[in-house]
């Protein structure tokens, strides 16, 4: 964010949508898991900075259609706020660009190419409020894509978690590698509104927060996790589906149940499917009801929004409009404080990832021998 006084900007003003998310970090205190209550900025700050140690081409998250990358993350002018830039692109289909006035064909975009869009974000260091500029150009960025991006880099933060757990043994505080962070939609003010659009609920799906199972709350799920671990299966999701087989709409029943699950936050994700009052089949997920904010920004003659307007608008939301006013700050006495041994281990992991594929293949052959 700029701190310099600026001349009045020329150009038109537009309303820009800002997506809001809540980052939480599970911690076990005195043998009790605290899920969704705290934000540990020391952990997330180190995690995001560690991701930037990876070479740009290996840092990206990519599937057949979209790409997401983190290209910048730094301290803003406000001591309590970080800021950064994600890039997105769509690809997978060969396209041709045209001159919109003459309709003349201009260039070809191959299936392995895409148009880059930069989207700005800010992160509240105290509450874990993540604000992200709407990806209006590519429609790539979402909570689920961000989770996939971060999950692909999860090994980078394991040295921190191991050291945190070692240093906090006496405090009876520990972090869980599989569920060390959660990214949720902000408290969904319109969730019940959306739910009441349904005439009949066909099914509700909950993706269980597996870190809860360490507490022995569910014997069946705990046994299943033990079996998966025994067979060295580490990447999985546990899904619980509630199917409505009754002749009734069950909207009020599902409303009460999902409200309760949101209160105790014992889930990673959810989806509700049913038939609306207009007769249409519909599905709602956290991504479809993400809390949005509006800010006013100046746009120049080329359609580019003023960056300071965007960052300042997001800062204003964090300082004056945050819905996370009751979120508890993480106890800083648990922090491990710039541990050089942890940073060294993270750098070693990053160096190994950055090695050319040929060198990595040679190392794998040597280890196999």
Residue pairs with C-beta under 8 A, 6 or more apart in sequence:
1 76
1 77
1 78
1 83
1 308
1 311
1 312
1 315
2 77
2 308
2 311
2 312
3 77
6 308
9 298
9 306
9 309
10 298
10 300
11 298
11 299
11 300
11 301
11 306
12 298
12 299
13 296
13 297
13 298
13 299
14 296
14 297
14 299
14 305
15 294
15 295
15 296
16 133
16 134
16 294
16 295
16 296
16 297
16 305
16 310
16 313
17 134
17 136
17 292
17 293
17 294
18 131
18 132
18 133
18 134
18 292
18 293
18 294
18 295
18 313
18 314
18 317
19 131
19 132
19 133
19 134
19 141
19 290
19 291
19 292
20 129
20 130
20 131
20 132
20 185
20 186
20 290
20 291
20 292
20 293
20 317
20 323
21 129
21 130
21 131
21 132
21 143
21 146
21 183
21 184
21 185
21 186
21 290
22 128
22 129
22 130
22 183
22 184
22 185
22 186
22 187
22 324
22 327
23 39
23 44
23 123
23 128
23 129
23 130
23 181
23 182
23 183
24 35
24 36
24 37
24 38
24 39
24 128
24 181
24 182
24 184
24 265
25 38
25 39
25 40
25 43
25 44
25 128
25 175
25 180
25 181
25 182
25 330
26 33
26 34
26 35
26 36
26 175
26 176
26 179
26 180
26 181
26 182
26 209
26 211
27 33
27 34
27 38
27 40
27 173
27 174
27 175
27 330
27 334
28 34
28 172
28 173
28 174
28 175
28 176
28 214
29 171
29 172
29 173
30 172
31 172
31 215
32 215
33 176
33 211
33 212
33 214
33 215
35 179
35 182
35 209
35 211
35 212
35 264
35 265
35 266
36 182
36 184
36 265
37 327
37 328
38 327
38 328
38 329
38 330
39 126
39 127
39 128
39 327
39 329
39 330
40 175
40 330
41 125
41 126
41 128
41 330
42 330
42 332
42 335
42 336
42 337
43 157
43 160
43 161
43 164
43 175
43 180
43 181
44 123
44 128
44 181
45 82
45 125
46 157
46 160
46 342
46 346
47 150
47 153
47 156
47 157
47 160
47 181
48 70
48 73
48 82
48 84
49 73
50 153
50 156
50 157
50 346
50 350
51 59
51 70
51 150
51 153
51 156
52 59
52 70
52 73
53 156
53 346
53 347
53 350
53 354
54 153
54 156
54 350
54 353
54 354
55 353
55 354
56 69
56 71
58 353
58 354
59 69
59 70
59 153
60 67
60 68
60 69
61 67
61 68
61 69
61 145
61 148
61 149
61 152
62 68
64 92
65 90
65 91
65 92
66 88
66 89
66 90
66 91
66 138
66 140
66 145
67 87
67 88
67 89
67 91
67 114
67 140
68 86
68 87
68 88
68 140
68 141
68 145
68 146
68 148
68 149
69 86
69 87
69 88
69 149
70 84
70 85
70 86
70 149
71 84
71 85
71 86
71 87
71 118
72 84
72 85
73 82
73 83
73 84
74 82
74 83
74 84
75 82
75 83
76 82
76 83
76 122
76 311
76 315
78 315
78 319
80 124
80 125
80 126
80 318
81 122
81 123
81 124
81 125
81 315
81 318
82 122
82 123
82 125
83 120
83 121
83 122
83 123
83 311
83 314
84 120
84 121
84 122
84 123
85 118
85 119
85 120
85 121
86 118
86 119
86 121
86 132
86 141
87 116
87 117
87 118
87 119
88 116
88 117
88 119
88 135
88 137
88 138
88 140
88 141
89 114
89 115
89 116
89 117
89 138
89 140
90 114
90 115
90 138
90 139
90 140
91 111
91 112
91 113
91 114
92 111
93 111
94 108
94 109
94 110
94 111
95 108
95 109
96 105
96 106
96 107
96 108
96 109
97 105
97 106
97 107
97 108
97 109
98 104
98 105
98 106
99 106
109 115
114 138
115 137
115 138
117 135
117 137
117 138
117 140
119 132
119 133
119 134
119 135
119 141
120 132
120 133
120 307
120 310
120 311
120 314
121 130
121 131
121 132
121 133
121 314
122 130
122 131
122 311
122 314
122 315
122 318
123 129
123 130
123 131
124 130
124 318
124 322
124 324
126 329
127 322
127 324
127 327
127 329
128 324
128 327
129 186
129 317
129 318
129 322
129 323
129 324
130 183
131 293
131 314
131 317
131 318
132 141
133 310
133 314
134 292
135 141
142 287
142 290
143 183
143 184
143 185
143 286
143 287
143 290
144 269
144 287
146 183
147 183
150 181
150 183
154 177
154 180
155 349
156 346
156 349
156 350
157 180
157 346
158 177
159 341
159 342
159 345
159 346
159 349
160 336
160 339
160 342
160 346
161 175
161 177
161 180
163 336
163 339
163 341
163 342
164 173
164 174
164 175
164 334
164 336
165 174
165 175
167 336
168 174
168 334
171 333
171 334
173 334
176 211
176 214
178 210
178 211
179 209
179 210
179 211
179 268
182 209
182 265
182 268
184 265
184 286
185 286
185 287
185 289
185 290
185 291
186 290
186 291
186 323
186 324
187 262
187 291
187 323
188 194
188 262
188 286
188 289
188 291
189 291
190 289
191 258
191 262
191 289
192 255
192 259
194 284
194 288
194 289
195 251
195 254
195 255
195 258
195 272
195 284
196 251
196 255
197 276
197 277
197 282
198 249
198 251
198 272
198 274
198 275
198 276
198 277
198 282
199 249
199 251
199 274
199 275
199 276
199 277
199 279
200 244
200 249
200 250
200 251
200 274
200 275
201 244
201 249
201 250
201 251
201 253
201 254
201 272
201 273
201 274
202 243
202 244
202 273
202 274
202 275
203 241
203 242
203 243
203 244
203 272
203 273
203 274
204 241
204 242
204 254
204 257
204 258
204 270
204 271
204 272
204 273
205 239
205 240
205 241
205 242
205 270
205 271
205 272
205 273
206 239
206 240
206 241
206 242
206 261
206 267
206 269
206 270
207 237
207 238
207 239
207 240
207 267
207 268
207 269
207 270
208 221
208 238
208 239
208 240
208 266
208 267
208 268
209 265
209 266
209 267
209 268
210 221
210 225
210 238
210 268
212 218
212 266
213 221
213 222
213 225
216 222
217 266
221 238
224 238
225 238
228 234
228 236
237 268
242 254
242 257
244 250
244 254
251 274
254 272
258 270
258 272
261 267
261 270
269 285
269 286
270 285
270 286
271 283
271 284
271 285
272 283
272 284
272 285
273 281
273 282
273 283
274 281
274 282
275 281
275 282
276 282
291 323
293 317
293 321
295 309
295 310
295 313
295 314
295 316
295 317
296 309
296 313
297 305
297 306
297 309
297 310
297 313
298 305
298 306
298 309
299 305
299 306
300 306
336 342
352 360
355 363
